[in-house]
């Protein structure tokens, strides 16, 4: 996408053609998001050069995303939109906004997903995200803004085929938001904090309190509470993370939604075949069993972030995981944690 602003007059000349092209594309069978070839009339990120192609790019993505009705495919969307290729090319990428102002998925800035951008202003004082939301509410439209020069973005609302909730899909918005503070939910203090987890009983209380907090966030309108809850789970020295005691969350479709120690796993499918150094299939025996039976305990070996040199062998650990039903689905999400134990406790 070029950085120069595009006039409304130029847009009006091209909008009809773009809308027609996307309309034809929407009539074609919807291919999976990861497909390498564009369907007829679609535009990839690398092909965005002007308002017409930007609108076609965003509306083509809208058609594909709305067509997703399978929870597993929906969970993979986070990583697909961040991967260089079909949906991302350099400074051209997509952002899915919650209606409350948080990027539910940001194609270029993972840190931005921890922030609310509703009041962010550009170099001339324009509240860009508010303008994008207003344009989207009118059926879709362009917003011109300034960030180290004039830029143009396009926004449109869409309804999730999985949750039936509305989101705002944006392309062409690439403002630097590093100055915006991270949102941290003010959660009730759990009966046992991370630093107080010392045995089986305290581990149970800790994980079950975390699962309750996360489930309440999932049930909130538009998932708006999830951002703050995940950020609260991530704070070192807070109620939910202390050294080697941390939480993880796996979606009903098997995608890691949150990992307090290894954030690089977030947005990726959980490998249920993983084994520890002793051959224990810990992912299946913790996450899989918890999903089927409601909860699971397991002794296994895993890399302790507080110990150097155990990356290959892992350290003995007692894990506990619980599951809860995902709204509008027969699937169950899993929340878990663990405590590292002495060798003689194995």
C-alpha positions as CSV (number, residue, x, y, z in Angstrom):
1,X,0.0,0.0,0.0
2,X,1.4,3.4,-0.9
3,X,1.8,6.0,1.8
4,X,0.3,8.9,-0.1
5,X,-3.3,9.8,0.8
6,X,-5.9,8.9,-1.9
7,X,-8.7,11.5,-2.5
8,X,-12.3,10.6,-2.0
9,X,-12.9,11.5,-5.6
10,X,-10.4,8.9,-6.7
11,X,-12.1,6.4,-4.5
12,X,-15.6,7.0,-5.8
13,X,-14.3,6.3,-9.3
14,X,-13.0,2.9,-8.3
15,X,-15.3,1.7,-5.5
16,X,-18.0,0.3,-7.8
17,X,-15.5,-1.8,-9.7
18,X,-13.9,-3.1,-6.5
19,X,-17.3,-4.0,-5.0
20,X,-18.3,-5.9,-8.2
21,X,-15.0,-7.8,-8.2
22,X,-15.4,-8.9,-4.5
23,X,-19.1,-9.7,-5.1
24,X,-18.1,-12.1,-7.8
25,X,-15.4,-13.6,-5.6
26,X,-17.8,-14.1,-2.8
27,X,-19.9,-16.3,-5.1
28,X,-17.1,-18.7,-5.6
29,X,-16.4,-21.6,-3.2
30,X,-14.6,-20.3,-0.2
31,X,-11.1,-21.8,0.0
32,X,-9.2,-22.1,3.3
33,X,-7.4,-19.0,4.4
34,X,-4.0,-20.6,4.0
35,X,-4.4,-21.3,0.3
36,X,-1.6,-19.9,-1.8
37,X,-3.7,-18.8,-4.8
38,X,-6.3,-16.0,-4.9
39,X,-9.8,-16.9,-6.0
40,X,-11.3,-15.1,-9.0
41,X,-11.6,-11.4,-8.2
42,X,-9.6,-11.6,-5.0
43,X,-6.5,-9.5,-4.2
44,X,-3.6,-10.7,-2.1
45,X,-1.6,-8.4,0.3
46,X,1.2,-8.1,-2.2
47,X,-1.2,-6.8,-4.9
48,X,-2.4,-3.9,-2.8
49,X,-1.3,-0.7,-4.5
50,X,-4.2,1.7,-4.5
51,X,-7.7,2.2,-2.9
52,X,-9.4,-0.2,-5.3
53,X,-7.1,-3.0,-4.5
54,X,-7.1,-2.2,-0.8
55,X,-10.9,-2.4,-0.7
56,X,-10.9,-5.6,-2.7
57,X,-8.2,-7.1,-0.4
58,X,-10.2,-6.3,2.8
59,X,-13.6,-7.4,1.4
60,X,-12.1,-10.6,0.0
61,X,-10.7,-11.4,3.4
62,X,-14.1,-10.6,5.0
63,X,-15.9,-13.1,2.8
64,X,-13.4,-15.8,3.6
65,X,-13.4,-15.1,7.4
66,X,-17.2,-14.9,7.6
67,X,-17.4,-18.3,5.9
68,X,-15.4,-20.0,8.7
69,X,-17.8,-22.0,10.9
70,X,-15.4,-24.5,12.2
71,X,-13.8,-23.7,15.6
72,X,-10.5,-25.4,14.6
73,X,-10.1,-23.2,11.5
74,X,-11.1,-20.1,13.4
75,X,-8.4,-20.7,16.0
76,X,-5.7,-21.0,13.3
77,X,-6.7,-17.5,12.0
78,X,-4.4,-15.7,14.4
79,X,-1.2,-17.2,13.0
80,X,-2.3,-17.2,9.4
81,X,-2.9,-13.4,9.4
82,X,0.6,-12.9,10.9
83,X,2.4,-15.0,8.3
84,X,4.1,-13.3,5.4
85,X,2.4,-14.4,2.2
86,X,-1.2,-14.3,1.1
87,X,-2.6,-12.1,3.9
88,X,0.5,-10.2,4.8
89,X,3.1,-8.5,2.7
90,X,5.5,-6.0,4.3
91,X,3.5,-3.1,5.6
92,X,0.2,-4.4,4.2
93,X,-1.7,-6.6,6.6
94,X,-5.0,-7.1,8.3
95,X,-6.3,-6.3,11.8
96,X,-9.4,-7.7,13.4
97,X,-10.7,-5.3,16.0
98,X,-13.1,-6.1,18.9
99,X,-15.9,-3.5,18.9
100,X,-14.4,-2.1,22.2
101,X,-11.1,-1.1,20.5
102,X,-8.7,-3.9,21.1
103,X,-7.0,-5.7,18.2
104,X,-8.3,-9.3,18.5
105,X,-5.8,-10.3,15.9
106,X,-3.1,-7.9,14.6
107,X,-1.3,-9.0,11.5
108,X,2.0,-7.2,12.3
109,X,2.2,-6.3,16.0
110,X,1.6,-9.0,18.6
111,X,2.1,-6.4,21.4
112,X,-0.8,-4.3,20.1
113,X,-3.2,-7.2,20.9
114,X,-2.6,-6.3,24.6
115,X,-3.8,-2.7,24.1
116,X,-7.0,-0.7,23.5
117,X,-6.4,1.6,20.5
118,X,-9.8,3.4,20.5
119,X,-8.3,6.8,21.6
120,X,-5.1,6.7,19.7
121,X,-4.5,9.8,17.6
122,X,-2.4,10.3,14.5
123,X,0.0,13.2,13.9
124,X,-2.8,15.6,13.3
125,X,-5.0,14.6,16.2
126,X,-7.4,12.3,14.3
127,X,-8.6,9.4,16.4
128,X,-8.0,6.9,13.6
129,X,-9.6,3.7,15.1
130,X,-12.7,5.7,16.0
131,X,-12.9,6.9,12.4
132,X,-12.4,3.4,11.1
133,X,-15.2,2.1,13.3
134,X,-17.5,4.8,12.1
135,X,-16.7,4.0,8.5
136,X,-17.3,0.3,9.1
137,X,-20.6,1.0,10.7
138,X,-21.8,2.7,7.5
139,X,-21.2,-0.5,5.5
140,X,-17.4,0.0,5.0
141,X,-15.2,2.9,4.0
142,X,-11.9,4.6,3.8
143,X,-10.1,6.7,6.4
144,X,-7.2,8.9,5.7
145,X,-4.7,9.5,8.5
146,X,-1.1,10.6,9.0
147,X,1.8,8.6,10.4
148,X,5.1,9.8,9.1
149,X,3.2,10.9,6.0
150,X,-0.4,10.5,4.6
151,X,-1.9,7.0,4.6
152,X,-5.2,5.4,3.8
153,X,-7.0,2.5,5.5
154,X,-10.2,0.6,4.8
155,X,-12.6,-0.8,7.4
156,X,-15.7,-3.0,7.3
157,X,-17.8,-4.9,9.9
158,X,-18.2,-8.6,9.7
159,X,-20.1,-11.2,11.7
160,X,-18.3,-14.3,12.9
161,X,-19.7,-17.5,11.5
162,X,-18.6,-19.2,14.8
163,X,-19.8,-16.9,17.5
164,X,-22.3,-14.6,15.5
165,X,-20.6,-11.6,17.1
166,X,-19.5,-8.5,15.1
167,X,-15.9,-7.5,14.6
168,X,-14.3,-4.8,12.5
169,X,-11.8,-5.8,9.8
170,X,-9.2,-3.3,8.8
171,X,-6.5,-3.1,6.1
172,X,-4.0,-0.3,5.5
173,X,-3.7,0.8,9.1
174,X,-0.1,0.6,10.3
175,X,0.3,3.4,12.9
176,X,3.0,3.0,15.5
177,X,1.2,2.3,18.9
178,X,4.2,1.5,21.0
179,X,3.4,4.4,23.3
180,X,0.0,2.9,24.3
181,X,-0.1,1.2,27.7
182,X,-0.9,-2.5,28.0
183,X,-4.3,-3.2,29.5
184,X,-4.3,-5.3,32.6
185,X,-7.6,-6.6,34.1
186,X,-8.2,-5.9,37.7
187,X,-9.1,-9.4,38.6
188,X,-10.2,-10.6,42.1
189,X,-7.3,-11.9,44.1
190,X,-7.4,-15.8,43.8
191,X,-7.5,-17.9,47.0
192,X,-4.0,-19.0,46.1
193,X,-1.6,-16.8,44.1
194,X,1.2,-18.1,41.9
195,X,3.8,-17.5,44.5
196,X,1.8,-19.5,47.0
197,X,1.6,-22.7,44.9
198,X,3.7,-25.2,46.8
199,X,1.8,-28.5,46.5
200,X,-1.0,-30.4,44.9
201,X,-3.8,-28.7,46.9
202,X,-2.6,-25.2,46.3
203,X,-2.0,-26.0,42.6
204,X,-5.7,-27.1,42.3
205,X,-7.0,-23.9,43.9
206,X,-4.7,-21.8,41.7
207,X,-5.7,-23.4,38.4
208,X,-9.4,-23.5,39.1
209,X,-9.5,-19.8,40.0
210,X,-7.7,-19.0,36.8
211,X,-10.1,-21.2,34.8
212,X,-13.1,-19.3,36.3
213,X,-11.6,-15.9,35.5
214,X,-10.8,-16.9,31.9
215,X,-14.2,-18.5,31.4
216,X,-16.0,-15.3,32.6
217,X,-13.9,-13.4,30.1
218,X,-14.9,-15.7,27.3
219,X,-18.5,-15.3,28.2
220,X,-18.2,-11.5,28.1
221,X,-19.7,-9.6,25.2
222,X,-17.4,-9.6,22.2
223,X,-14.5,-11.2,24.2
224,X,-13.5,-7.7,25.3
225,X,-12.3,-8.9,28.7
226,X,-9.9,-11.5,27.3
227,X,-7.2,-9.0,26.5
228,X,-7.0,-7.7,30.1
229,X,-7.2,-11.2,31.6
230,X,-4.4,-12.6,29.5
231,X,-2.2,-9.6,30.3
232,X,-2.9,-10.1,34.0
233,X,-1.9,-13.7,33.7
234,X,1.4,-12.5,32.1
235,X,2.6,-10.1,34.8
236,X,5.7,-11.5,36.5
237,X,5.4,-11.3,40.3
238,X,1.6,-10.8,40.1
239,X,-1.2,-13.0,41.3
240,X,-1.0,-15.3,38.3
241,X,2.7,-15.7,37.4
242,X,5.7,-16.1,39.7
243,X,9.0,-17.5,38.3
244,X,8.3,-21.1,37.3
245,X,4.6,-21.0,38.2
246,X,2.6,-19.8,35.2
247,X,-0.6,-20.6,33.3
248,X,-1.4,-21.8,29.8
249,X,-4.7,-21.9,27.9
250,X,-5.6,-24.2,25.0
251,X,-8.7,-23.6,22.8
252,X,-11.4,-26.2,22.2
253,X,-9.8,-26.6,18.8
254,X,-6.4,-27.4,20.2
255,X,-4.7,-24.0,19.5
256,X,-2.5,-22.5,22.3
257,X,-4.3,-19.2,23.1
258,X,-2.0,-18.2,26.0
259,X,1.3,-19.4,27.4
260,X,2.8,-17.6,30.4
261,X,6.4,-18.9,29.8
262,X,6.5,-19.6,26.0
263,X,4.5,-16.9,24.2
264,X,5.9,-18.1,20.8
265,X,3.4,-21.0,21.1
266,X,0.4,-18.7,21.1
267,X,-1.8,-18.9,18.0
268,X,-0.3,-22.3,16.9
269,X,-1.8,-25.8,17.1
270,X,-0.8,-27.7,20.2
271,X,1.2,-30.8,19.3
272,X,-0.7,-33.4,21.2
273,X,1.9,-36.0,20.4
274,X,4.7,-34.3,22.3
275,X,6.6,-36.5,24.8
276,X,9.0,-35.6,27.6
277,X,12.5,-37.0,28.0
278,X,11.0,-40.2,29.6
279,X,8.5,-40.8,26.7
280,X,5.5,-39.5,28.6
281,X,2.9,-38.0,26.2
282,X,2.3,-35.1,28.5
283,X,0.2,-33.0,26.1
284,X,-2.4,-35.7,25.5
285,X,-2.4,-36.9,29.2
286,X,-2.9,-33.4,30.5
287,X,-4.8,-31.4,27.9
288,X,-6.5,-34.3,26.2
289,X,-7.7,-36.0,29.4
290,X,-8.8,-32.7,30.9
291,X,-10.8,-31.9,27.8
292,X,-12.6,-35.3,28.0
293,X,-12.9,-35.8,31.7
294,X,-13.0,-32.2,33.1
295,X,-9.6,-32.3,34.8
296,X,-6.2,-34.1,34.8
297,X,-3.1,-34.5,37.0
298,X,0.2,-35.7,35.6
299,X,3.8,-36.1,36.7
300,X,6.2,-35.5,33.8
301,X,9.4,-33.6,32.9
302,X,9.4,-30.1,31.3
303,X,11.9,-27.3,30.8
304,X,12.0,-25.2,34.0
305,X,12.5,-21.5,33.0
306,X,14.3,-21.0,36.4
307,X,17.0,-23.6,35.7
308,X,19.6,-23.4,33.0
309,X,20.7,-26.6,31.4
310,X,17.5,-28.7,31.6
311,X,16.2,-27.8,28.2
312,X,16.8,-31.3,26.8
313,X,15.9,-33.5,29.9
314,X,13.4,-31.2,31.6
315,X,12.8,-31.1,35.3
316,X,10.2,-33.2,37.2
317,X,6.9,-31.4,37.3
318,X,3.4,-32.0,38.6
319,X,0.8,-30.6,36.2
320,X,-2.9,-29.9,36.7
321,X,-5.4,-28.9,34.0
322,X,-9.2,-28.3,33.9
323,X,-11.6,-27.6,31.1
324,X,-14.8,-25.6,30.5
325,X,-17.3,-25.6,27.7
326,X,-16.8,-23.1,24.9
327,X,-19.9,-21.0,24.1
328,X,-21.8,-22.0,21.0
329,X,-19.8,-25.2,20.6
330,X,-19.5,-28.7,21.9
331,X,-15.8,-28.2,22.5
332,X,-14.0,-27.5,25.8
333,X,-11.1,-25.1,26.4
334,X,-8.3,-26.1,28.8
335,X,-6.5,-24.0,31.5
336,X,-3.5,-25.5,33.2
337,X,-0.4,-24.9,35.3
338,X,2.2,-27.0,37.2
339,X,4.7,-27.0,39.9
340,X,8.3,-28.2,39.7
341,X,9.1,-30.9,42.3
342,X,12.2,-32.5,43.7
343,X,13.5,-35.6,42.1
344,X,12.7,-37.7,45.2
345,X,9.0,-36.6,45.0
346,X,8.6,-38.2,41.6
